[in-house]
Amino acid sequence: MRKACITLKEKKSKLCLEIEKSSKERAIFLNNFQELENKLKDLQKDLKELNELHDYKKEEKYDL
């Protein structure tokens, strides 16, 4: 019959597996976060360019 209590070695093994899993999930999360951050920067750049184009067209309209 197996002991009801968990040995320290078994507990350590389980904790190591949990840490490894958490590390992998953290790496995935950080990668996804970086991708989103890059997309946000691109969108901000596009918005700035659109605003500049809009302002230019607005000035062009009034110059006529």
mmCIF file of the N, C-alpha and C atoms, coordinates in Angstrom:
data_MODEL
# 
_entry.id   MODEL 
# 
loop_
_atom_site.group_PDB 
_atom_site.id 
_atom_site.type_symbol 
_atom_site.label_atom_id 
_atom_site.label_alt_id 
_atom_site.label_comp_id 
_atom_site.label_asym_id 
_atom_site.label_entity_id 
_atom_site.label_seq_id 
_atom_site.pdbx_PDB_ins_code 
_atom_site.Cartn_x 
_atom_site.Cartn_y 
_atom_site.Cartn_z 
_atom_site.occupancy 
_atom_site.B_iso_or_equiv 
_atom_site.pdbx_formal_charge 
_atom_site.auth_seq_id 
_atom_site.auth_comp_id 
_atom_site.auth_asym_id 
_atom_site.auth_atom_id 
_atom_site.pdbx_PDB_model_num 
ATOM 1   N N  . MET A 1 1  ? 0.842  -1.200 0.000   1.00 0.00 ? 1  MET A N  1 
ATOM 2   C CA . MET A 1 1  ? 0.000  0.000  0.000   1.00 0.00 ? 1  MET A CA 1 
ATOM 3   C C  . MET A 1 1  ? 0.876  1.249  0.000   1.00 0.00 ? 1  MET A C  1 
ATOM 4   N N  . ARG A 1 2  ? 0.516  2.210  -0.858  1.00 0.00 ? 2  ARG A N  1 
ATOM 5   C CA . ARG A 1 2  ? 1.272  3.444  -1.016  1.00 0.00 ? 2  ARG A CA 1 
ATOM 6   C C  . ARG A 1 2  ? 1.014  4.374  0.165   1.00 0.00 ? 2  ARG A C  1 
ATOM 7   N N  . LYS A 1 3  ? 2.063  5.053  0.564   1.00 0.00 ? 3  LYS A N  1 
ATOM 8   C CA . LYS A 1 3  ? 1.928  6.012  1.666   1.00 0.00 ? 3  LYS A CA 1 
ATOM 9   C C  . LYS A 1 3  ? 0.973  7.126  1.267   1.00 0.00 ? 3  LYS A C  1 
ATOM 10  N N  . ALA A 1 4  ? 0.200  7.603  2.217   1.00 0.00 ? 4  ALA A N  1 
ATOM 11  C CA . ALA A 1 4  ? -0.750 8.677  1.961   1.00 0.00 ? 4  ALA A CA 1 
ATOM 12  C C  . ALA A 1 4  ? -0.052 10.032 1.857   1.00 0.00 ? 4  ALA A C  1 
ATOM 13  N N  . CYS A 1 5  ? 1.063  10.172 2.508   1.00 0.00 ? 5  CYS A N  1 
ATOM 14  C CA . CYS A 1 5  ? 1.760  11.463 2.476   1.00 0.00 ? 5  CYS A CA 1 
ATOM 15  C C  . CYS A 1 5  ? 2.719  11.524 1.284   1.00 0.00 ? 5  CYS A C  1 
ATOM 16  N N  . ILE A 1 6  ? 2.949  12.744 0.837   1.00 0.00 ? 6  ILE A N  1 
ATOM 17  C CA . ILE A 1 6  ? 3.865  12.963 -0.286  1.00 0.00 ? 6  ILE A CA 1 
ATOM 18  C C  . ILE A 1 6  ? 5.267  13.176 0.274   1.00 0.00 ? 6  ILE A C  1 
ATOM 19  N N  . THR A 1 7  ? 6.212  12.512 -0.303  1.00 0.00 ? 7  THR A N  1 
ATOM 20  C CA . THR A 1 7  ? 7.582  12.688 0.161   1.00 0.00 ? 7  THR A CA 1 
ATOM 21  C C  . THR A 1 7  ? 8.135  14.015 -0.350  1.00 0.00 ? 7  THR A C  1 
ATOM 22  N N  . LEU A 1 8  ? 9.170  14.486 0.293   1.00 0.00 ? 8  LEU A N  1 
ATOM 23  C CA . LEU A 1 8  ? 9.782  15.743 -0.129  1.00 0.00 ? 8  LEU A CA 1 
ATOM 24  C C  . LEU A 1 8  ? 10.289 15.662 -1.566  1.00 0.00 ? 8  LEU A C  1 
ATOM 25  N N  . LYS A 1 9  ? 10.821 14.524 -1.941  1.00 0.00 ? 9  LYS A N  1 
ATOM 26  C CA . LYS A 1 9  ? 11.326 14.342 -3.300  1.00 0.00 ? 9  LYS A CA 1 
ATOM 27  C C  . LYS A 1 9  ? 10.197 14.468 -4.318  1.00 0.00 ? 9  LYS A C  1 
ATOM 28  N N  . GLU A 1 10 ? 9.042  13.858 -4.025  1.00 0.00 ? 10 GLU A N  1 
ATOM 29  C CA . GLU A 1 10 ? 7.888  13.942 -4.925  1.00 0.00 ? 10 GLU A CA 1 
ATOM 30  C C  . GLU A 1 10 ? 7.372  15.377 -4.994  1.00 0.00 ? 10 GLU A C  1 
ATOM 31  N N  . LYS A 1 11 ? 7.329  16.033 -3.843  1.00 0.00 ? 11 LYS A N  1 
ATOM 32  C CA . LYS A 1 11 ? 6.857  17.409 -3.790  1.00 0.00 ? 11 LYS A CA 1 
ATOM 33  C C  . LYS A 1 11 ? 7.789  18.313 -4.607  1.00 0.00 ? 11 LYS A C  1 
ATOM 34  N N  . LYS A 1 12 ? 9.089  18.120 -4.449  1.00 0.00 ? 12 LYS A N  1 
ATOM 35  C CA . LYS A 1 12 ? 10.074 18.905 -5.189  1.00 0.00 ? 12 LYS A CA 1 
ATOM 36  C C  . LYS A 1 12 ? 9.907  18.674 -6.686  1.00 0.00 ? 12 LYS A C  1 
ATOM 37  N N  . SER A 1 13 ? 9.706  17.431 -7.080  1.00 0.00 ? 13 SER A N  1 
ATOM 38  C CA . SER A 1 13 ? 9.526  17.095 -8.486  1.00 0.00 ? 13 SER A CA 1 
ATOM 39  C C  . SER A 1 13 ? 8.294  17.792 -9.062  1.00 0.00 ? 13 SER A C  1 
ATOM 40  N N  . LYS A 1 14 ? 7.194  17.761 -8.332  1.00 0.00 ? 14 LYS A N  1 
ATOM 41  C CA . LYS A 1 14 ? 5.962  18.428 -8.779  1.00 0.00 ? 14 LYS A CA 1 
ATOM 42  C C  . LYS A 1 14 ? 6.172  19.930 -8.898  1.00 0.00 ? 14 LYS A C  1 
ATOM 43  N N  . LEU A 1 15 ? 6.847  20.520 -7.917  1.00 0.00 ? 15 LEU A N  1 
ATOM 44  C CA . LEU A 1 15 ? 7.090  21.955 -7.953  1.00 0.00 ? 15 LEU A CA 1 
ATOM 45  C C  . LEU A 1 15 ? 7.992  22.342 -9.121  1.00 0.00 ? 15 LEU A C  1 
ATOM 46  N N  . CYS A 1 16 ? 8.983  21.526 -9.409  1.00 0.00 ? 16 CYS A N  1 
ATOM 47  C CA . CYS A 1 16 ? 9.869  21.795 -10.553 1.00 0.00 ? 16 CYS A CA 1 
ATOM 48  C C  . CYS A 1 16 ? 9.087  21.766 -11.860 1.00 0.00 ? 16 CYS A C  1 
ATOM 49  N N  . LEU A 1 17 ? 8.171  20.818 -11.984 1.00 0.00 ? 17 LEU A N  1 
ATOM 50  C CA . LEU A 1 17 ? 7.338  20.747 -13.190 1.00 0.00 ? 17 LEU A CA 1 
ATOM 51  C C  . LEU A 1 17 ? 6.436  21.974 -13.306 1.00 0.00 ? 17 LEU A C  1 
ATOM 52  N N  . GLU A 1 18 ? 5.873  22.411 -12.196 1.00 0.00 ? 18 GLU A N  1 
ATOM 53  C CA . GLU A 1 18 ? 5.022  23.598 -12.202 1.00 0.00 ? 18 GLU A CA 1 
ATOM 54  C C  . GLU A 1 18 ? 5.820  24.846 -12.575 1.00 0.00 ? 18 GLU A C  1 
ATOM 55  N N  . ILE A 1 19 ? 7.026  24.952 -12.059 1.00 0.00 ? 19 ILE A N  1 
ATOM 56  C CA . ILE A 1 19 ? 7.891  26.090 -12.382 1.00 0.00 ? 19 ILE A CA 1 
ATOM 57  C C  . ILE A 1 19 ? 8.235  26.088 -13.868 1.00 0.00 ? 19 ILE A C  1 
ATOM 58  N N  . GLU A 1 20 ? 8.560  24.916 -14.396 1.00 0.00 ? 20 GLU A N  1 
ATOM 59  C CA . GLU A 1 20 ? 8.885  24.803 -15.823 1.00 0.00 ? 20 GLU A CA 1 
ATOM 60  C C  . GLU A 1 20 ? 7.692  25.209 -16.679 1.00 0.00 ? 20 GLU A C  1 
ATOM 61  N N  . LYS A 1 21 ? 6.516  24.734 -16.309 1.00 0.00 ? 21 LYS A N  1 
ATOM 62  C CA . LYS A 1 21 ? 5.296  25.070 -17.043 1.00 0.00 ? 21 LYS A CA 1 
ATOM 63  C C  . LYS A 1 21 ? 5.032  26.575 -16.973 1.00 0.00 ? 21 LYS A C  1 
ATOM 64  N N  . SER A 1 22 ? 5.183  27.138 -15.784 1.00 0.00 ? 22 SER A N  1 
ATOM 65  C CA . SER A 1 22 ? 4.967  28.576 -15.612 1.00 0.00 ? 22 SER A CA 1 
ATOM 66  C C  . SER A 1 22 ? 5.970  29.393 -16.423 1.00 0.00 ? 22 SER A C  1 
ATOM 67  N N  . SER A 1 23 ? 7.199  28.936 -16.489 1.00 0.00 ? 23 SER A N  1 
ATOM 68  C CA . SER A 1 23 ? 8.230  29.638 -17.262 1.00 0.00 ? 23 SER A CA 1 
ATOM 69  C C  . SER A 1 23 ? 7.888  29.647 -18.742 1.00 0.00 ? 23 SER A C  1 
ATOM 70  N N  . LYS A 1 24 ? 7.407  28.519 -19.242 1.00 0.00 ? 24 LYS A N  1 
ATOM 71  C CA . LYS A 1 24 ? 7.012  28.439 -20.652 1.00 0.00 ? 24 LYS A CA 1 
ATOM 72  C C  . LYS A 1 24 ? 5.818  29.353 -20.929 1.00 0.00 ? 24 LYS A C  1 
ATOM 73  N N  . GLU A 1 25 ? 4.835  29.340 -20.035 1.00 0.00 ? 25 GLU A N  1 
ATOM 74  C CA . GLU A 1 25 ? 3.664  30.199 -20.201 1.00 0.00 ? 25 GLU A CA 1 
ATOM 75  C C  . GLU A 1 25 ? 4.061  31.676 -20.145 1.00 0.00 ? 25 GLU A C  1 
ATOM 76  N N  . ARG A 1 26 ? 5.001  32.002 -19.264 1.00 0.00 ? 26 ARG A N  1 
ATOM 77  C CA . ARG A 1 26 ? 5.481  33.383 -19.158 1.00 0.00 ? 26 ARG A CA 1 
ATOM 78  C C  . ARG A 1 26 ? 6.167  33.813 -20.448 1.00 0.00 ? 26 ARG A C  1 
ATOM 79  N N  . ALA A 1 27 ? 6.977  32.935 -21.021 1.00 0.00 ? 27 ALA A N  1 
ATOM 80  C CA . ALA A 1 27 ? 7.669  33.246 -22.272 1.00 0.00 ? 27 ALA A CA 1 
ATOM 81  C C  . ALA A 1 27 ? 6.670  33.489 -23.397 1.00 0.00 ? 27 ALA A C  1 
ATOM 82  N N  . ILE A 1 28 ? 5.636  32.664 -23.458 1.00 0.00 ? 28 ILE A N  1 
ATOM 83  C CA . ILE A 1 28 ? 4.588  32.836 -24.470 1.00 0.00 ? 28 ILE A CA 1 
ATOM 84  C C  . ILE A 1 28 ? 3.867  34.159 -24.251 1.00 0.00 ? 28 ILE A C  1 
ATOM 85  N N  . PHE A 1 29 ? 3.523  34.449 -23.004 1.00 0.00 ? 29 PHE A N  1 
ATOM 86  C CA . PHE A 1 29 ? 2.843  35.696 -22.674 1.00 0.00 ? 29 PHE A CA 1 
ATOM 87  C C  . PHE A 1 29 ? 3.691  36.901 -23.076 1.00 0.00 ? 29 PHE A C  1 
ATOM 88  N N  . LEU A 1 30 ? 4.975  36.882 -22.742 1.00 0.00 ? 30 LEU A N  1 
ATOM 89  C CA . LEU A 1 30 ? 5.862  37.995 -23.075 1.00 0.00 ? 30 LEU A CA 1 
ATOM 90  C C  . LEU A 1 30 ? 6.005  38.166 -24.582 1.00 0.00 ? 30 LEU A C  1 
ATOM 91  N N  . ASN A 1 31 ? 6.067  37.061 -25.296 1.00 0.00 ? 31 ASN A N  1 
ATOM 92  C CA . ASN A 1 31 ? 6.146  37.122 -26.753 1.00 0.00 ? 31 ASN A CA 1 
ATOM 93  C C  . ASN A 1 31 ? 4.873  37.743 -27.332 1.00 0.00 ? 31 ASN A C  1 
ATOM 94  N N  . ASN A 1 32 ? 3.723  37.302 -26.846 1.00 0.00 ? 32 ASN A N  1 
ATOM 95  C CA . ASN A 1 32 ? 2.448  37.860 -27.307 1.00 0.00 ? 32 ASN A CA 1 
ATOM 96  C C  . ASN A 1 32 ? 2.350  39.343 -26.971 1.00 0.00 ? 32 ASN A C  1 
ATOM 97  N N  . PHE A 1 33 ? 2.800  39.697 -25.783 1.00 0.00 ? 33 PHE A N  1 
ATOM 98  C CA . PHE A 1 33 ? 2.777  41.093 -25.359 1.00 0.00 ? 33 PHE A CA 1 
ATOM 99  C C  . PHE A 1 33 ? 3.647  41.944 -26.278 1.00 0.00 ? 33 PHE A C  1 
ATOM 100 N N  . GLN A 1 34 ? 4.829  41.445 -26.619 1.00 0.00 ? 34 GLN A N  1 
ATOM 101 C CA . GLN A 1 34 ? 5.743  42.177 -27.510 1.00 0.00 ? 34 GLN A CA 1 
ATOM 102 C C  . GLN A 1 34 ? 5.118  42.367 -28.886 1.00 0.00 ? 34 GLN A C  1 
ATOM 103 N N  . GLU A 1 35 ? 4.476  41.322 -29.389 1.00 0.00 ? 35 GLU A N  1 
ATOM 104 C CA . GLU A 1 35 ? 3.808  41.420 -30.692 1.00 0.00 ? 35 GLU A CA 1 
ATOM 105 C C  . GLU A 1 35 ? 2.703  42.474 -30.656 1.00 0.00 ? 35 GLU A C  1 
ATOM 106 N N  . LEU A 1 36 ? 1.909  42.473 -29.600 1.00 0.00 ? 36 LEU A N  1 
ATOM 107 C CA . LEU A 1 36 ? 0.841  43.469 -29.464 1.00 0.00 ? 36 LEU A CA 1 
ATOM 108 C C  . LEU A 1 36 ? 1.410  44.876 -29.345 1.00 0.00 ? 36 LEU A C  1 
ATOM 109 N N  . GLU A 1 37 ? 2.502  45.006 -28.603 1.00 0.00 ? 37 GLU A N  1 
ATOM 110 C CA . GLU A 1 37 ? 3.137  46.306 -28.449 1.00 0.00 ? 37 GLU A CA 1 
ATOM 111 C C  . GLU A 1 37 ? 3.637  46.822 -29.804 1.00 0.00 ? 37 GLU A C  1 
ATOM 112 N N  . ASN A 1 38 ? 4.228  45.948 -30.605 1.00 0.00 ? 38 ASN A N  1 
ATOM 113 C CA . ASN A 1 38 ? 4.690  46.331 -31.938 1.00 0.00 ? 38 ASN A CA 1 
ATOM 114 C C  . ASN A 1 38 ? 3.535  46.740 -32.841 1.00 0.00 ? 38 ASN A C  1 
ATOM 115 N N  . LYS A 1 39 ? 2.432  45.995 -32.762 1.00 0.00 ? 39 LYS A N  1 
ATOM 116 C CA . LYS A 1 39 ? 1.252  46.340 -33.558 1.00 0.00 ? 39 LYS A CA 1 
ATOM 117 C C  . LYS A 1 39 ? 0.687  47.688 -33.136 1.00 0.00 ? 39 LYS A C  1 
ATOM 118 N N  . LEU A 1 40 ? 0.678  47.943 -31.842 1.00 0.00 ? 40 LEU A N  1 
ATOM 119 C CA . LEU A 1 40 ? 0.195  49.225 -31.343 1.00 0.00 ? 40 LEU A CA 1 
ATOM 120 C C  . LEU A 1 40 ? 1.060  50.367 -31.863 1.00 0.00 ? 40 LEU A C  1 
ATOM 121 N N  . LYS A 1 41 ? 2.375  50.195 -31.841 1.00 0.00 ? 41 LYS A N  1 
ATOM 122 C CA . LYS A 1 41 ? 3.279  51.225 -32.371 1.00 0.00 ? 41 LYS A CA 1 
ATOM 123 C C  . LYS A 1 41 ? 3.005  51.480 -33.843 1.00 0.00 ? 41 LYS A C  1 
ATOM 124 N N  . ASP A 1 42 ? 2.787  50.404 -34.606 1.00 0.00 ? 42 ASP A N  1 
ATOM 125 C CA . ASP A 1 42 ? 2.472  50.557 -36.025 1.00 0.00 ? 42 ASP A CA 1 
ATOM 126 C C  . ASP A 1 42 ? 1.164  51.315 -36.218 1.00 0.00 ? 42 ASP A C  1 
ATOM 127 N N  . LEU A 1 43 ? 0.160  50.987 -35.418 1.00 0.00 ? 43 LEU A N  1 
ATOM 128 C CA . LEU A 1 43 ? -1.126 51.671 -35.519 1.00 0.00 ? 43 LEU A CA 1 
ATOM 129 C C  . LEU A 1 43 ? -0.997 53.145 -35.141 1.00 0.00 ? 43 LEU A C  1 
ATOM 130 N N  . GLN A 1 44 ? -0.206 53.433 -34.126 1.00 0.00 ? 44 GLN A N  1 
ATOM 131 C CA . GLN A 1 44 ? 0.003  54.824 -33.731 1.00 0.00 ? 44 GLN A CA 1 
ATOM 132 C C  . GLN A 1 44 ? 0.704  55.608 -34.839 1.00 0.00 ? 44 GLN A C  1 
ATOM 133 N N  . LYS A 1 45 ? 1.659  54.974 -35.493 1.00 0.00 ? 45 LYS A N  1 
ATOM 134 C CA . LYS A 1 45 ? 2.364  55.599 -36.610 1.00 0.00 ? 45 LYS A CA 1 
ATOM 135 C C  . LYS A 1 45 ? 1.391  55.861 -37.762 1.00 0.00 ? 45 LYS A C  1 
ATOM 136 N N  . ASP A 1 46 ? 0.561  54.857 -38.074 1.00 0.00 ? 46 ASP A N  1 
ATOM 137 C CA . ASP A 1 46 ? -0.428 55.019 -39.140 1.00 0.00 ? 46 ASP A CA 1 
ATOM 138 C C  . ASP A 1 46 ? -1.413 56.142 -38.817 1.00 0.00 ? 46 ASP A C  1 
ATOM 139 N N  . LEU A 1 47 ? -1.845 56.213 -37.581 1.00 0.00 ? 47 LEU A N  1 
ATOM 140 C CA . LEU A 1 47 ? -2.776 57.261 -37.164 1.00 0.00 ? 47 LEU A CA 1 
ATOM 141 C C  . LEU A 1 47 ? -2.134 58.636 -37.316 1.00 0.00 ? 47 LEU A C  1 
ATOM 142 N N  . LYS A 1 48 ? -0.891 58.748 -36.918 1.00 0.00 ? 48 LYS A N  1 
ATOM 143 C CA . LYS A 1 48 ? -0.181 60.022 -37.052 1.00 0.00 ? 48 LYS A CA 1 
ATOM 144 C C  . LYS A 1 48 ? -0.105 60.432 -38.525 1.00 0.00 ? 48 LYS A C  1 
ATOM 145 N N  . GLU A 1 49 ? 0.234  59.483 -39.393 1.00 0.00 ? 49 GLU A N  1 
ATOM 146 C CA . GLU A 1 49 ? 0.314  59.773 -40.827 1.00 0.00 ? 49 GLU A CA 1 
ATOM 147 C C  . GLU A 1 49 ? -1.050 60.159 -41.395 1.00 0.00 ? 49 GLU A C  1 
ATOM 148 N N  . LEU A 1 50 ? -2.097 59.480 -40.958 1.00 0.00 ? 50 LEU A N  1 
ATOM 149 C CA . LEU A 1 50 ? -3.446 59.819 -41.422 1.00 0.00 ? 50 LEU A CA 1 
ATOM 150 C C  . LEU A 1 50 ? -3.854 61.212 -40.961 1.00 0.00 ? 50 LEU A C  1 
ATOM 151 N N  . ASN A 1 51 ? -3.513 61.545 -39.733 1.00 0.00 ? 51 ASN A N  1 
ATOM 152 C CA . ASN A 1 51 ? -3.825 62.879 -39.227 1.00 0.00 ? 51 ASN A CA 1 
ATOM 153 C C  . ASN A 1 51 ? -3.077 63.957 -39.998 1.00 0.00 ? 51 ASN A C  1 
ATOM 154 N N  . GLU A 1 52 ? -1.824 63.687 -40.317 1.00 0.00 ? 52 GLU A N  1 
ATOM 155 C CA . GLU A 1 52 ? -1.040 64.639 -41.100 1.00 0.00 ? 52 GLU A CA 1 
ATOM 156 C C  . GLU A 1 52 ? -1.630 64.801 -42.501 1.00 0.00 ? 52 GLU A C  1 
ATOM 157 N N  . LEU A 1 53 ? -2.030 63.689 -43.114 1.00 0.00 ? 53 LEU A N  1 
ATOM 158 C CA . LEU A 1 53 ? -2.655 63.747 -44.431 1.00 0.00 ? 53 LEU A CA 1 
ATOM 159 C C  . LEU A 1 53 ? -3.973 64.512 -44.371 1.00 0.00 ? 53 LEU A C  1 
ATOM 160 N N  . HIS A 1 54 ? -4.739 64.257 -43.342 1.00 0.00 ? 54 HIS A N  1 
ATOM 161 C CA . HIS A 1 54 ? -6.016 64.958 -43.163 1.00 0.00 ? 54 HIS A CA 1 
ATOM 162 C C  . HIS A 1 54 ? -5.789 66.459 -43.026 1.00 0.00 ? 54 HIS A C  1 
ATOM 163 N N  . ASP A 1 55 ? -4.822 66.841 -42.218 1.00 0.00 ? 55 ASP A N  1 
ATOM 164 C CA . ASP A 1 55 ? -4.511 68.263 -42.034 1.00 0.00 ? 55 ASP A CA 1 
ATOM 165 C C  . ASP A 1 55 ? -4.060 68.898 -43.349 1.00 0.00 ? 55 ASP A C  1 
ATOM 166 N N  . TYR A 1 56 ? -3.245 68.161 -44.104 1.00 0.00 ? 56 TYR A N  1 
ATOM 167 C CA . TYR A 1 56 ? -2.761 68.658 -45.391 1.00 0.00 ? 56 TYR A CA 1 
ATOM 168 C C  . TYR A 1 56 ? -3.925 68.881 -46.357 1.00 0.00 ? 56 TYR A C  1 
ATOM 169 N N  . LYS A 1 57 ? -4.819 67.886 -46.419 1.00 0.00 ? 57 LYS A N  1 
ATOM 170 C CA . LYS A 1 57 ? -5.973 67.996 -47.319 1.00 0.00 ? 57 LYS A CA 1 
ATOM 171 C C  . LYS A 1 57 ? -6.889 69.139 -46.886 1.00 0.00 ? 57 LYS A C  1 
ATOM 172 N N  . LYS A 1 58 ? -7.009 69.318 -45.608 1.00 0.00 ? 58 LYS A N  1 
ATOM 173 C CA . LYS A 1 58 ? -7.844 70.388 -45.071 1.00 0.00 ? 58 LYS A CA 1 
ATOM 174 C C  . LYS A 1 58 ? -7.273 71.757 -45.484 1.00 0.00 ? 58 LYS A C  1 
ATOM 175 N N  . GLU A 1 59 ? -5.960 71.918 -45.356 1.00 0.00 ? 59 GLU A N  1 
ATOM 176 C CA . GLU A 1 59 ? -5.313 73.152 -45.764 1.00 0.00 ? 59 GLU A CA 1 
ATOM 177 C C  . GLU A 1 59 ? -5.423 73.366 -47.265 1.00 0.00 ? 59 GLU A C  1 
ATOM 178 N N  . GLU A 1 60 ? -5.267 72.274 -48.001 1.00 0.00 ? 60 GLU A N  1 
ATOM 179 C CA . GLU A 1 60 ? -5.357 72.346 -49.462 1.00 0.00 ? 60 GLU A CA 1 
ATOM 180 C C  . GLU A 1 60 ? -6.737 72.817 -49.883 1.00 0.00 ? 60 GLU A C  1 
ATOM 181 N N  . LYS A 1 61 ? -7.753 72.355 -49.212 1.00 0.00 ? 61 LYS A N  1 
ATOM 182 C CA . LYS A 1 61 ? -9.139 72.716 -49.506 1.00 0.00 ? 61 LYS A CA 1 
ATOM 183 C C  . LYS A 1 61 ? -9.357 74.207 -49.300 1.00 0.00 ? 61 LYS A C  1 
ATOM 184 N N  . TYR A 1 62 ? -8.806 74.745 -48.220 1.00 0.00 ? 62 TYR A N  1 
ATOM 185 C CA . TYR A 1 62 ? -9.005 76.155 -47.913 1.00 0.00 ? 62 TYR A CA 1 
ATOM 186 C C  . TYR A 1 62 ? -8.132 77.059 -48.772 1.00 0.00 ? 62 TYR A C  1 
ATOM 187 N N  . ASP A 1 63 ? -7.098 76.522 -49.377 1.00 0.00 ? 63 ASP A N  1 
ATOM 188 C CA . ASP A 1 63 ? -6.214 77.308 -50.219 1.00 0.00 ? 63 ASP A CA 1 
ATOM 189 C C  . ASP A 1 63 ? -6.839 77.562 -51.607 1.00 0.00 ? 63 ASP A C  1 
ATOM 190 N N  . LEU A 1 64 ? -7.860 76.769 -51.919 1.00 0.00 ? 64 LEU A N  1 
ATOM 191 C CA . LEU A 1 64 ? -8.489 76.936 -53.233 1.00 0.00 ? 64 LEU A CA 1 
ATOM 192 C C  . LEU A 1 64 ? -9.331 78.135 -53.273 1.00 0.00 ? 64 LEU A C  1 
# 
